Amino acid sequence: MPLPSAARRAHESAAPPGHPAEAGHGPRECEDLVVAVVRGRRVLNYNEPEAAVLQLTDRVIVVKSTA
C-alpha cells in the first residue's frame, strides 16, 4: 500500500536514520524537537506508544532552532 502524499513528503524530508546514541531513547530525549518518527513506511506521532523508544533505523521529523 503506497504512502499518502503527506506521509510520502514527510518521509522524503525526514532526517537520516538516528544516531546510535539516540537508539533506545525516547523522542523527547533528542537534542532537536521531534514531532514524528518514520518507522519503515509508517509515520508515527512522537507521543504514540510505538514511538516511545527510538530504533536505529528510525527517521525523525524535527523542528530545528535557527538561533
WOTAVEN-V322952 format. One record per helix or strand. SS is the DSSP state (hx for helix, st for strand). FROM is the first residue (numbers start at 0). TO is the last residue. If there is no record, write none. Layout:
# WOTAVEN-V322952
SS_FROM_TO + SS_FROM_TO
This chain:
# WOTAVEN-V322952
hx_4_12 + hx_26_28 + st_32_38 + st_41_44 + hx_48_50 + st_58_62
